[in-house]
Amino acid sequence: MIPVTSVKTLPEAYALLQARPPGLRVLAGGTDLMVAINARVGLDRIGHVLDIWNVRELRGIALQDNFLRIGALTTYTEIIHSTLVNTQLPALAAVSREVGAWAIQNRGTLGGNVCNASPAGDTLPLLLAADARFLLGGPRGERTVVAEEFFLAYRKTALGADELLLRVDFPLPDAARLAYRKVGTRRAQSISKTLIAVRATPGLREVRIAAGCVAPIPLRCRRAEQAAMSGGDVRAALQLDISPINDIRSTIEYRRLVSANVLLQLLKNMGTPYSLPGRP
Ligand SMILES: Cc1cc2nc3c(=O)[nH]c(=O)nc-3n(C[C@H](O)[C@H](O)[C@H](O)COP(=O)(O)OP(=O)(O)OC[C@H]3O[C@@H](n4cnc5c(N)ncnc54)[C@H](O)[C@@H]3O)c2cc1C
């Protein structure tokens, strides 16, 4: 039996994080962690579970100082039903509706998606394109890490062993311009084959592009951004940014072709000069 400590406050959580029992793992909604435990993946490395599900300070959505602040434990259902998110950051509400089905949306959290750091995590390209900031905290204090500096390598993040993700902050009004498209096998209940998120100012003076499922980490696509801002070949530039693999969900060729098509379509929908060309 793996010992579980359930806490209700951050100081209680920090006390256990400071004690660092071997193999300590944080449990939020459990929709990723319990799947891994059931599949007996990495079980030998889990020595103690810190259950933070009941820490109320980590829930909630607020508008403050031109940031939309979303607590790490906020669920997809809460995001979907939030008036603030639907008015200030509608793309986040929309992508949350595309995560799993109701059971997963009721239990899965934004913070869990971030800390699980799967290249297929659906919210992650949106967070990158929005220039979101992550507030991390632990017994040593708090610090802020921008989304682009958080995802370091495959499933490896900047989160310290004694830290929790406390909150995700979205700068407004810029984040309101986010658009995205998830491509999966079906429109509902499928893991993405590719997901592209774009944020652009009118006239493409400032463009942010990010992609999921096409690299070991959720990826900011800087070459494609430069091409879009300078009127260049966005399709060719994106191919240099991404490095997709063949896996059970898709192929390299499909991911390359569809990612570029989706990106061009998103830019076109934003009223830019880019139109959707035929197959390369
Ligand atoms: C059937 C099914 C369908 C799914 N569909 C989708 C989908 O369509 N799109 C998608 O993106 N994902 C999907 N998922 C994955 C999952 O639901 C999401 O990634 C979810 O956001 C995880 O949140 P959680 O709170 O359940 O995380 P948990 O499982 O509790 O935790 C995930 C990881 O993050 C760490 N962690 C969690 N919160 C914190 C925190 N605050 N601080 C530090 N570490 C933390 C945990 O230690 C663990 O390593 C699906 C999962 C299932 C089972």
Ligand as a Chemical Component Dictionary entry (heavy atoms), coordinates in Angstrom:
data_LIG
# 
_chem_comp.id                   LIG 
_chem_comp.type                 NON-POLYMER 
_chem_comp.pdbx_formal_charge   0 
_chem_comp.three_letter_code    LIG 
# 
loop_
_chem_comp_atom.comp_id 
_chem_comp_atom.atom_id 
_chem_comp_atom.alt_atom_id 
_chem_comp_atom.type_symbol 
_chem_comp_atom.charge 
_chem_comp_atom.model_Cartn_x 
_chem_comp_atom.model_Cartn_y 
_chem_comp_atom.model_Cartn_z 
_chem_comp_atom.pdbx_ordinal 
LIG C1  C1  C 0 -10.235 8.974  -20.242 1  
LIG C2  C2  C 0 -9.283  10.152 -20.216 2  
LIG C3  C3  C 0 -9.375  11.122 -21.216 3  
LIG C4  C4  C 0 -8.513  12.194 -21.223 4  
LIG N1  N1  N 0 -8.617  13.124 -22.226 5  
LIG C5  C5  C 0 -7.768  14.163 -22.274 6  
LIG C6  C6  C 0 -7.855  15.106 -23.335 7  
LIG O1  O1  O 0 -8.714  15.043 -24.226 8  
LIG N2  N2  N 0 -6.941  16.126 -23.339 9  
LIG C7  C7  C 0 -5.986  16.257 -22.378 10 
LIG O2  O2  O 0 -5.185  17.191 -22.429 11 
LIG N3  N3  N 0 -5.887  15.366 -21.361 12 
LIG C8  C8  C 0 -6.747  14.329 -21.289 13 
LIG N4  N4  N 0 -6.643  13.424 -20.261 14 
LIG C9  C9  C 0 -5.566  13.595 -19.271 15 
LIG C10 C10 C 0 -5.977  14.314 -17.952 16 
LIG O3  O3  O 0 -7.365  14.251 -17.723 17 
LIG C11 C11 C 0 -5.546  15.785 -17.927 18 
LIG O4  O4  O 0 -4.160  15.898 -18.180 19 
LIG C12 C12 C 0 -5.878  16.469 -16.581 20 
LIG O5  O5  O 0 -5.791  17.858 -16.733 21 
LIG C13 C13 C 0 -4.975  16.034 -15.434 22 
LIG O6  O6  O 0 -5.383  16.735 -14.251 23 
LIG P1  P1  P 0 -5.481  15.983 -12.840 24 
LIG O7  O7  O 0 -5.843  17.004 -11.845 25 
LIG O8  O8  O 0 -6.380  14.804 -12.946 26 
LIG O9  O9  O 0 -3.961  15.516 -12.671 27 
LIG P2  P2  P 0 -3.345  14.357 -11.724 28 
LIG O10 O10 O 0 -3.530  13.032 -12.367 29 
LIG O11 O11 O 0 -3.793  14.503 -10.322 30 
LIG O12 O12 O 0 -1.811  14.789 -11.803 31 
LIG C14 C14 C 0 -1.090  14.754 -13.015 32 
LIG C15 C15 C 0 0.395   15.021 -12.729 33 
LIG O13 O13 O 0 0.590   16.370 -12.328 34 
LIG C16 C16 C 0 1.097   16.455 -10.987 35 
LIG N5  N5  N 0 0.336   17.547 -10.377 36 
LIG C17 C17 C 0 -1.000  17.780 -10.492 37 
LIG N6  N6  N 0 -1.336  18.938 -9.926  38 
LIG C18 C18 C 0 -0.202  19.473 -9.427  39 
LIG C19 C19 C 0 0.106   20.708 -8.746  40 
LIG N7  N7  N 0 -0.838  21.627 -8.473  41 
LIG N8  N8  N 0 1.388   20.935 -8.389  42 
LIG C20 C20 C 0 2.348   20.029 -8.676  43 
LIG N9  N9  N 0 2.131   18.868 -9.329  44 
LIG C21 C21 C 0 0.866   18.599 -9.705  45 
LIG C22 C22 C 0 0.854   15.081 -10.382 46 
LIG O14 O14 O 0 1.838   14.761 -9.429  47 
LIG C23 C23 C 0 0.954   14.173 -11.593 48 
LIG O15 O15 O 0 2.303   13.893 -11.891 49 
LIG C24 C24 C 0 -7.520  12.324 -20.218 50 
LIG C25 C25 C 0 -7.435  11.353 -19.191 51 
LIG C26 C26 C 0 -8.299  10.291 -19.195 52 
LIG C27 C27 C 0 -8.192  9.259  -18.104 53 
# 
loop_
_chem_comp_bond.comp_id 
_chem_comp_bond.atom_id_1 
_chem_comp_bond.atom_id_2 
_chem_comp_bond.value_order 
_chem_comp_bond.pdbx_ordinal 
LIG C1  C2  SING 1  
LIG C2  C3  SING 2  
LIG C2  C26 DOUB 3  
LIG C3  C4  DOUB 4  
LIG C4  N1  SING 5  
LIG C4  C24 SING 6  
LIG N1  C5  DOUB 7  
LIG C5  C6  SING 8  
LIG C5  C8  SING 9  
LIG C6  O1  DOUB 10 
LIG C6  N2  SING 11 
LIG N2  C7  SING 12 
LIG C7  O2  DOUB 13 
LIG C7  N3  SING 14 
LIG N3  C8  DOUB 15 
LIG C8  N4  SING 16 
LIG N4  C9  SING 17 
LIG N4  C24 SING 18 
LIG C9  C10 SING 19 
LIG C10 O3  SING 20 
LIG C10 C11 SING 21 
LIG C11 O4  SING 22 
LIG C11 C12 SING 23 
LIG C12 O5  SING 24 
LIG C12 C13 SING 25 
LIG C13 O6  SING 26 
LIG O6  P1  SING 27 
LIG P1  O7  DOUB 28 
LIG P1  O8  SING 29 
LIG P1  O9  SING 30 
LIG O9  P2  SING 31 
LIG P2  O10 DOUB 32 
LIG P2  O11 SING 33 
LIG P2  O12 SING 34 
LIG O12 C14 SING 35 
LIG C14 C15 SING 36 
LIG C15 O13 SING 37 
LIG C15 C23 SING 38 
LIG O13 C16 SING 39 
LIG C16 N5  SING 40 
LIG C16 C22 SING 41 
LIG N5  C17 SING 42 
LIG N5  C21 SING 43 
LIG C17 N6  DOUB 44 
LIG N6  C18 SING 45 
LIG C18 C19 SING 46 
LIG C18 C21 DOUB 47 
LIG C19 N7  SING 48 
LIG C19 N8  DOUB 49 
LIG N8  C20 SING 50 
LIG C20 N9  DOUB 51 
LIG N9  C21 SING 52 
LIG C22 O14 SING 53 
LIG C22 C23 SING 54 
LIG C23 O15 SING 55 
LIG C24 C25 DOUB 56 
LIG C25 C26 SING 57 
LIG C26 C27 SING 58 
# 
